[in-house]
Amino acid sequence: MSDAETRQLEAAARWYFELDQAGHDPQLERRFHAWLQRDPDHASAFNDIVRSLAAIDGQEDRSELSAAAHEATIGLRRRNRLVTGYKLAGLGALLLAVTGSLAFRSAPAPVEYANFQDGVRTVRLADNSEIVLDRRTVVQVNYASGVRHIDLLAGQARFKVAHDPERPFEVLANRRVVVAKGTDFVVSRPDETLSVTLLSGRVDVAIDPPCINSLVSLCRFLRRDNLVMRPGERLSGPLDDGAMVRDRVNATNATAWQVGLLIADNERLGALVQQLNRYAGKNIIELADPSLKDLRVDGAFRIGKPVAVAEALQQIFDIDAQFRPYGRVILTKKMHPPKNNL
């Protein structure tokens, strides 16, 4: 390892400890991002430091790279007496583990799974975790040695996670990340919103900062606004930032889509129609009057059966359904003749 590479590792480790101590500090994070952008090697060095945390835990490696990293640690101790002992110990462990980060650079490409058929698709992963893909759903699976990473690109999926305390299981939807070790949960991203429903176990939901050079480990280190969920809870909110709403849900309702049903429990009609249209891939049910969106609905509705849904809604509400070609249905308020007061 060259002197320049050693200095970059030292600088990256300093940033690691400074950020760790500061917590969420926007000004410090802006300075950190500026340092990363000054030189592509800065981001690479920091990436090595962070990724090595889980890469070779306990591995004894006395290669030339490890020895050089150890020397960098000794040099840092001599030049910076302000660094506390426990930080130096952690820094030594991190720099000695940098060798393991090379494995990430040659990690296999992500594997994509999609479901555009009627019904659900179940995928079993290498660690015996299971993903149940709803209709019109796409995920990317990326298993590195230190983390199990899933990108939910579209749709909705249920994740039954095999327990592995050494490798967190992460589901990313835009900038929201769901972290679990062994649990059962559903993540849905219709349009620009996200909902996470925890069926069993425990998950944390956090916000990732914008990734620099697509370095996932940077995002992992700088996460913020961590929310802990308990079984039977649902978190709903925007995909990128902003407040999440927490409420209680019925597990049977939350997973009814696996048997082709949508169960509404005091659901807004507008939200129900949005879900039904997502399965169709187009606006097959239209609300002609915007005021209909706020009607509250209870009941079970069959996915992919817009005519049956419209007929059921006519019985529940004072509305008319106009049936058009290609299965389209337009819902309007029912018109009543004026009363004759004579």
LINMO-V412960 format. One record per residue. N is the residue number from 1. RES is the residue in one small letter. PSI is psi in radians with two decimals (999 if undefined). Layout:
N | RES | PSI
N | RES | PSI
//
This chain:
1 | m | 2.33
2 | s | 2.89
3 | d | -0.66
4 | a | -0.72
5 | e | -0.67
6 | t | -0.76
7 | r | -0.66
8 | q | -0.69
9 | l | -0.73
10 | e | -0.80
11 | a | -0.73
12 | a | -0.72
13 | a | -0.66
14 | r | -0.79
15 | w | -0.70
16 | y | -0.88
17 | f | -0.65
18 | e | -0.78
19 | l | -0.66
20 | d | -0.70
21 | q | -0.56
22 | a | -0.42
23 | g | -2.52
24 | h | 1.76
25 | d | 1.72
26 | p | -0.69
27 | q | -0.76
28 | l | -0.70
29 | e | -0.63
30 | r | -0.71
31 | r | -0.70
32 | f | -0.79
33 | h | -0.67
34 | a | -0.70
35 | w | -0.74
36 | l | -0.70
37 | q | -0.27
38 | r | -0.49
39 | d | 2.18
40 | p | -0.51
41 | d | -0.41
42 | h | -0.83
43 | a | -0.68
44 | s | -0.73
45 | a | -0.78
46 | f | -0.67
47 | n | -0.72
48 | d | -0.73
49 | i | -0.87
50 | v | -0.80
51 | r | -0.50
52 | s | -0.26
53 | l | -0.69
54 | a | 0.01
55 | a | -0.87
56 | i | 0.91
57 | d | 2.03
58 | g | -0.04
59 | q | 2.32
60 | e | 2.03
61 | d | 2.01
62 | r | 0.61
63 | s | 3.00
64 | e | -0.67
65 | l | -0.77
66 | s | -0.74
67 | a | -0.74
68 | a | -0.68
69 | a | -0.67
70 | h | -0.74
71 | e | -0.65
72 | a | -0.64
73 | t | -0.78
74 | i | -0.74
75 | g | -0.68
76 | l | -0.68
77 | r | -0.70
78 | r | -0.62
79 | r | -0.32
80 | n | 1.61
81 | r | -0.10
82 | l | -0.28
83 | v | 2.22
84 | t | 2.85
85 | g | -0.77
86 | y | -0.54
87 | k | -0.71
88 | l | -0.68
89 | a | -0.75
90 | g | -0.69
91 | l | -0.73
92 | g | -0.76
93 | a | -0.70
94 | l | -0.81
95 | l | -0.62
96 | l | -0.38
97 | a | 0.00
98 | v | -0.54
99 | t | -0.71
100 | g | -0.44
101 | s | -0.35
102 | l | -0.48
103 | a | -0.57
104 | f | -0.56
105 | r | -0.42
106 | s | 0.31
107 | a | 2.61
108 | p | 2.71
109 | a | 2.66
110 | p | 2.60
111 | v | 2.27
112 | e | 2.38
113 | y | 2.39
114 | a | 2.71
115 | n | 1.91
116 | f | 0.36
117 | q | 2.97
118 | d | 2.50
119 | g | -3.08
120 | v | 2.86
121 | r | 2.31
122 | t | 2.27
123 | v | 2.23
124 | r | 2.23
125 | l | 3.05
126 | a | -0.49
127 | d | 0.19
128 | n | 0.15
129 | s | 2.76
130 | e | 2.39
131 | i | 2.19
132 | v | 1.96
133 | l | 2.16
134 | d | 3.03
135 | r | 2.55
136 | r | 0.86
137 | t | 2.44
138 | v | 2.30
139 | v | 2.71
140 | q | 2.26
141 | v | 2.23
142 | n | 1.78
143 | y | 1.88
144 | a | 3.11
145 | s | -0.40
146 | g | -0.16
147 | v | 2.62
148 | r | 1.96
149 | h | 2.21
150 | i | 2.26
151 | d | 2.10
152 | l | 1.78
153 | l | -0.51
154 | a | 2.62
155 | g | -2.48
156 | q | 2.48
157 | a | 2.65
158 | r | 2.35
159 | f | 2.06
160 | k | 1.80
161 | v | 2.22
162 | a | 2.33
163 | h | 2.27
164 | d | 1.63
165 | p | -0.34
166 | e | -0.28
167 | r | 1.75
168 | p | 2.65
169 | f | 2.06
170 | e | 2.35
171 | v | 2.09
172 | l | 2.29
173 | a | 1.80
174 | n | -1.98
175 | r | -0.03
176 | r | 2.34
177 | v | 2.34
178 | v | 2.15
179 | v | 2.24
180 | a | 2.80
181 | k | -0.70
182 | g | 1.80
183 | t | -3.06
184 | d | 2.07
185 | f | 2.85
186 | v | 2.34
187 | v | 2.30
188 | s | 2.41
189 | r | 1.35
190 | p | 2.21
191 | d | -2.24
192 | e | 0.40
193 | t | 2.93
194 | l | 2.49
195 | s | 2.45
196 | v | 2.17
197 | t | 2.13
198 | l | 2.10
199 | l | -0.70
200 | s | 2.77
201 | g | -2.57
202 | r | 2.43
203 | v | 2.73
204 | d | 2.44
205 | v | 2.17
206 | a | 3.11
207 | i | 2.24
208 | d | 2.47
209 | p | 2.89
210 | p | 2.21
211 | c | 2.42
212 | i | 2.17
213 | n | 0.51
214 | s | 0.56
215 | l | 1.78
216 | v | -0.63
217 | s | -0.55
218 | l | -0.77
219 | c | -0.74
220 | r | -0.70
221 | f | -0.57
222 | l | 0.35
223 | r | 2.69
224 | r | 3.07
225 | d | 0.84
226 | n | 2.26
227 | l | 2.26
228 | v | 2.30
229 | m | 2.65
230 | r | 2.75
231 | p | 2.43
232 | g | 0.03
233 | e | 2.71
234 | r | 2.38
235 | l | 2.28
236 | s | 2.48
237 | g | -2.96
238 | p | 2.75
239 | l | -0.60
240 | d | -0.91
241 | d | 2.95
242 | g | 2.98
243 | a | 2.52
244 | m | 2.46
245 | v | 2.28
246 | r | 2.27
247 | d | 3.01
248 | r | 2.51
249 | v | 2.79
250 | n | 2.23
251 | a | -0.64
252 | t | -0.74
253 | n | -0.69
254 | a | -0.37
255 | t | 0.19
256 | a | -0.42
257 | w | -0.38
258 | q | -0.36
259 | v | 0.35
260 | g | 0.38
261 | l | 2.62
262 | l | 2.13
263 | i | 2.05
264 | a | 2.24
265 | d | 1.60
266 | n | 0.67
267 | e | 2.53
268 | r | 2.41
269 | l | -0.67
270 | g | -0.70
271 | a | -0.67
272 | l | -0.78
273 | v | -0.68
274 | q | -0.75
275 | q | -0.77
276 | l | -0.69
277 | n | -0.56
278 | r | -0.73
279 | y | -0.59
280 | a | -0.38
281 | g | 0.17
282 | k | 2.96
283 | n | 1.37
284 | i | -0.45
285 | i | 2.21
286 | e | 2.46
287 | l | 1.88
288 | a | -0.49
289 | d | 2.08
290 | p | -0.47
291 | s | -0.34
292 | l | -0.39
293 | k | -0.54
294 | d | 0.04
295 | l | 2.48
296 | r | 2.33
297 | v | 2.44
298 | d | 2.47
299 | g | 3.00
300 | a | 2.32
301 | f | 2.37
302 | r | 2.21
303 | i | 2.38
304 | g | 0.22
305 | k | 1.21
306 | p | -0.60
307 | v | -0.79
308 | a | -0.67
309 | v | -0.80
310 | a | -0.72
311 | e | -0.65
312 | a | -0.70
313 | l | -0.60
314 | q | -0.59
315 | q | -0.48
316 | i | -0.72
317 | f | 2.94
318 | d | 1.18
319 | i | 2.82
320 | d | 2.60
321 | a | 2.20
322 | q | 2.10
323 | f | 2.18
324 | r | 2.95
325 | p | 2.77
326 | y | 0.49
327 | g | 0.08
328 | r | 2.52
329 | v | 2.28
330 | i | 2.17
331 | l | 2.26
332 | t | 2.84
333 | k | 2.46
334 | k | 2.31
335 | m | 2.23
336 | h | 2.43
337 | p | 2.58
338 | p | 2.53
339 | k | 2.46
340 | n | 1.93
341 | n | 0.03
342 | l | 999
//
